[in-house]
């Protein structure tokens, strides 16, 4: 098979005048080389009047794109400095060519991936490029640490309450007043209550987002507000290092050190004395509020005879944007079992998909696991974006985390493509099977452990939209009438 070759030619006006490397001269030399090898010219890429300081050149970008589409088998240049002028760019181009199985050859030098010696030499150059990158990273880190030791700000979005002026943190009074208020309110109120108060007052974060408990917590735990700077607090993945260094910053504090430490002591006391509760709530993650769309989370209050278990809207208690009352767990159970009745008596028969007798391609366990991991990656991406919107992480942290998630996503998608579907027949599922399963749920529901109930709910339901109406009745732990607005099954 005849090798298809791409010719890359570059010259700047100054180089052409000084060195005589005209476009015509380079092209003639390259064509002579192609003829000597018996190759076939697929395309000629010419950057006329462009410097090689980087890869942002029209013909170079077109070449890299055509490489992805396999339009040629070999890239031929006159001399290496016609293509790149630093080892990092060389490594980048070599990596791109290798990824798409394109060889590389210089007509006048030993740069050549068509031979074993040439590939060894390119590998050596790549190693030098990696060393240069790592060395650059160490120098940047040393510079940042030096700046930190002086109490300076190392880039990224300034924390809430401050602005950057000439690279220094300067107090922004409107936000600083809210920071002071947070520390004052925390003496008598919790993080969620503070966020709820702010949201009800119409206050928003710097990015015009609603306040949340973790937004308040981040401010309460950040030593920057008492004039300190911390270094090596978290690793690249967001995990705490437990090896942080704290020094005095060169910025003005918003909170006194005494007040900041008093809040830290108060937080520890609240964690110690906080009531423990059974953390398993079967409908958490499934129930959604019909009024604001927020998830409902399980809670429990101690009573003399029996603890009162309930679900509360996070939009109301965490953000202060909703007014739906607490919903008793036994009320939710009753409504859910009524929905199960529709399956048992056959009312849902039109909505139940029955699998036919034909063999179908089913996903292997590995394939299912990869799909689940993709869903988890998407969820984590949304969480990082939400954390940034609420000033929990800065822009640099967001970029690092999104890059990590994108890299993992590429790996998972590649595995999904290579993972074959398992061809096997599925057992036939009849309407009677579904109805029998529903009947079994209802009969055994009140004998099941909470963990088993949760598994069943997550298996059957994707989402249940619920609302209340009328007045609550009864004594402590009063029940308010409810209705299921809509639901989605799995």
N, C-alpha and C positions, 0 to 999 in steps of 0.2 A: 504494500500500500504506500502511495506517495505521501510524504510528510507535507502537511500544509503549514506554511511559515508566515508569521506576522513580522513585519519590519517596523522598528520604532526609530524615528529620527528626530533629533532636537538640536536646535541651535538658537543662541541669542544673537542679536545684532552685533554686540561687542565681541563675542567669541568668534563670529564669522570673520570679522575684520582682522582680529589678532592672530588666530590660529589656522585660518583657512579651512575650517571644518564646515564647509557649505553644505546645504541640503543635497545639492546635486552630487558632490563628492562622496558624501556618506552613502547615498542611494546607489551610486555606481559600484562602490566597494561591496555593499551588501548583496546586490544582485549577482555580482561575480561569485560570491561565496555560495549563494543559493544554487547557482548553476553547477558549481563544483560538487555539491552534495546531491544533486538530482532532486531537489525539493521543488515545491510549487508555492508561489507567493499567493497567500490568501487575502492579505490586506496590508496597506502601508499607512502607518500612523505618523503624522508630522506635526510637531509643536514648533512653530516658527516664531522666534522672538520671545520664548518663555524661559525663565530661569529654572534650575533644578533644585531650588532651595526646599521645595516640597512637592507633593504629588498632585496638587490642584492645578492641572493643566488639561485643556480640552481633549487633546488626542490621548493623553495618558488615561483619563477617566473613561473615554470611549473604549480604549484597549482593555482595561480591567473589566468593563461590563461585557464586552464581546468574549472575553476569556470565560466568563461564567456560562455563556451560551455555546461553548466549545466550537468557536468558529475557526480555530487554528490549533495546531499540535505543538508548535515551537515558536518561541519569541526570540528574534535575532536582533541584536544591537551592534553598532559599530564599536563603541567603547562604553564602559560602565558609567563614566561621568556624563554620558549623553542621557542616561535614564535617571540616575539618582546621584546624590552627593553626600549622603550620610548612611551609616550602616543600619539605622533604624528603618529608614524608608526602604533600603534594600531588603531587609528582613520581611517587611510588610508585603512587598511585591512578591518575594520568593514564596512566602506562606500562601498568598492568594493563588499563585500559579500551581503550587503543589496540590492545593485543595481541589483544583479543577483539572489535575493531571496534564498540565502544560509544561513542556520542557523549556529550558532557557540556555541561550548561547551568545557569547560575545565573539565577534569576528576577529578581534585583535588581541584578546586576553584569555586567561585560563578559566574565566567564569563560564561554567558549562555543566548542566545537569544531565547531559546525554551520555556522560561517562562516569565511571566509579570515582576517579580522582576529582572530577569536577564537582560531583555531589559531596565528596568529603570536604572540599574547599568551601563550598557554600554553607555546609553545616558548621564549619569553623567560624565563618562570618556571622552566622546566626547566633552562635554562642557569644561572640563578641557583642552583638547587638543586645542580647539578653543581659549581659554583664553591664552594658552601658545604661540600660533602662533601670536595673536594680540599683546601680550606683547613683543614678539620678534620683531615684526614690529615697535613698538613704540621705542624700544631700538635702532634699526637700524636707524630710523629717527632721534632720538636724537644724535646719533653718527655722522650722515651726517650733521646735523645742526651745531654741534660743530665744525666739520671740516670746514664747510662753514664760520662760524664766524671767523675762523682763516685765511680765504682767500684761502683755499685749493680747489682742484678739487675733485668732488664727484663721479668720475668714468664715464664710458662710453667713446665713441670716443672723442678725443680732437678736438676742432674746427679747421677749415681750417686755416693754418698759424702757428699752434703749433704742437708739439709732446710731449708725456709724458716721463719724465725721473724721476725715483724714485717717481712716484706719483705726480710730479709737471709739470706744463705747461712750456715748453721751446720753444722759437721762432724757427721756421723752415724757414730759410732765403728764399729758392726758393718760397714757398707759401706766406710768409710775403710780398715779393716784389709785388706779384699780389694783395694782400689785399690793400697795399698802393696805387697801381695803380687804383684800383676800387674807392677808396675815392677821388682820384684826378680827374678821368674821370667823376665822378658824378657831378662835378661842372658845366659841360657843356653838359652832355649827360644823357639819361635815363637808367633805369635798362636793358631794352631789347636791347638797342643799345650797351651797354657795353658787354652783353653776346654775341651779334652778332659779335662784334669785336674780342672777344676772340676765338670764334669758327672758324672764318675765318683765324685767325692766327695759328690755329691748337692746341690751348691750351685746356686742359681738366681738369676736377675736379680731386680730389684725387682718386676717384674711376673710372677714365677714362671715365666719362660721359660728355655729352655736357653741356655747361653752359646754364642756363635759367634765365629769369628775377627774379624768386623767389629765385634762388640761390644767386644772387647778393644782393637782398633785405635782405636776412637773414644775410649776412655779414655786410651790412650797418647798420642794427638795433641791432647787437649783441654788448653789452657793454664790452665784454671780450677784445675787441681790444683796448680799452682805459684803460685797466688795472683793470676793475671792474668785480665783480662776482654778479650774481643775483640768488635769491632763491625764490621758490614758484611762478615762472613765469607762469607756465601752470599746469592745473589739469591733472589727469590721462588720460582723454579722449582727451587732446590736447587743450582744451579751456583755454584762458587766465584768470587768477584769478583776475587781477587788484589789487592784494595785494602783489606784488613782493617786495622783500627786496634787496637793492643794497649796496654792501660794496666794499672796496678796496681789490683786490686780491693780492696774494703773487707772481704774475708772472709779467713779463715785458710787457709793452704795445707796440703795433705796431703803433697805431694812437694816436695822442695827444687828450686830452679831448676837447680842443677848436675845432679841426677839426671834431670830432665825433658829437658834439653838432651843429656845423654849418650845417652838412649834415642833421641832424634831422629837423632843421628849414627850410632848403631848400625843404625837402620832404613835409612838411606841406604846404608851399607856393604853390608848384606844385599841390597838391591835391585841394587847394582852387581855383586856377585859371584854372584848367583843364576843357576843354570844355565838356559840357554835351551833350549827343547824345541819340537818340532813341535806346534803347538797344535791341529792338526786330528785329532780322534778320532771316527771314524764313528758310534760307539754312544753318545757323550755326549749326554744329553738324552733318550735312549730307554731305557737300562738302568735298572731300579729294583731295589733290594735286597728280597728276599723276607722278610728277617728284621725290618727296621725301616721299610721303605717309603721310605727315602731314595734320592736319585739317585746313580748311580755315575759318577764323573768320570775322564777319561783321564789317564794319567801315563806317564812314560818314564824309564828308568834306562840310563846308558851302560854298555856292555859291550865287550869287545875285538872280538868278531866282528860282533855285531849288537845294536843297542839293544833292551832289553826293554820292550815296550809293554804296559800293563796298565790295569785299571779298579779304582778303589778307592771304597768306600762313604763318602760324606760323613758319614753317621751315626756311623761309627767314627772317622774321622780328624779330622773337624771338631768333633764333639760328644761323642765317647766313649760312645755309647749302643748300639754294635753290636760284634760280634766276627767278622764275615764276613772271610775273608782276601782278599788281592789276587787278581784274576782276569785271567789273561793274555788279551791281545787275540786271539791266534790260537785260543784255546779258545772265545771268544765267536763268532768267525767260523765255526768248525766247527759249533757248535750252530745258528747261524743258517742255514747252508747245508743242514743236515739238515731244518730246517723248510721250506726252499724245495723240498726233494725231495718233500714231501707235496703241494705244488702241482703239481709236474711229473708225478708218477704218478697224479694225479687224486683223491687222498684228500680234498682240500678241496672237491670239486665241489659238495657240498651247501651249503657255506658261501659260495660265490661267487654274488653277485647278478647276474643277467643282465638287461640293459636290453632292453625289448621294442621292437617296431618303431614304436610310436606316437611322435609328436612330443612332446617334453616342454619345459617352461620351464626354461631354464638361466640361471644367473647371469651377468651381464655382468662383464667384468674390473673395472669400477669397483665393482660390487656386492661382488665377492669381496674387493677391497682394503678396502672399508669394514668387512666382516665381520672381516677380519684385524685391522684397527685396533681394533675393539671388543674382540677377544680380548686384544690388547696392553694396552688400558686396564684390563681386569679383572686381568691379571697385575701391572701396576704398582700397582694398588690394594692387592693382597695384599702386595706388597713393602713399600709404605709402612706398612701395618699391622704387618708383621713387624718393620720397622725401629723402630717405636714400641714394640712389645712388648719389644724387646731394648735399649731406651734409647738407640738410635742417634739418633733425633730426638725432640723434645719434642712436647707436645700441640698447641701452636700451629702448629708446622711440619706436623704431621699434618693439621690442619684445612685449612691453606692448600693442601697438595698434593691432598687429597681433593676440595676444592672445584674445583681446576683440572681434575682428572680427570673430575668429574661434569659440569662445563660442556662439556668436549670430548665426553663421551659423549652429551650431549643433541644436540649439533651433528651427530655421526655418525649417531645414530638418525634424526634428521630427514632427513638425506640418504638414508638407507636407504629410508625411506618413499617419498621422491620419486623414487628410482632405479628405473625399471621393469625387470622381468625381460626378457631377450631371448628371444623365441620362435624356436627353431630346432631342427631335428632333430639328435639325437646319433647318431654312428655306432654301429652295433650291436656290442656287445662280447660275444664268445663265450667259452665255457670254454676253447676251443683258444687264443684270443688270450692269455688270462691264463696258461695253462700255457707258451706260447711265451715270454712275457715273463719268467717265472720261470726258464725254462731258459737264457735269454740272460744273466740275472744270474749264474747259477752258472758258466757257461762263461767269462764275461769278468771275474769278480770279482778274481782275482789279477793281472789286467793293468790294473786301473783305478787311477787316482790316488786318494789319500785323500779329496780334496774330492769326487770323483765318488761314491765309496763312501758318503760322508756324505749326499749328496743322495738317493741311492737308498734308504738306510735310513730317512730321514725321510719319503720318499714312500710306502714300503711299510708301515712299522711306526709305530704311535702309542706303544706301550709294550711292553717286554719285561721280565718279572719273572724274576729269576735267583737261584739259590742254589748253594752248594757242598756237597760231602759227601766223606767219606773224608780221607785224608792226602795232602799235596802230595808229589810225587816229582820227582827230578832234581836238578841242581846249581843254580847261580845262576839266578834267574828260574824257580823251580820251578813246575810246573803242578799245579793242584789240580782234581780232577774237579768238573764243574758240571752243572747241569740247568736247563732253562727250565721254570719253574713254570706260567707262562701268558703270553699276549701278546695285544695288540690291534692290528689292522691299520687302515690308513687306507682 
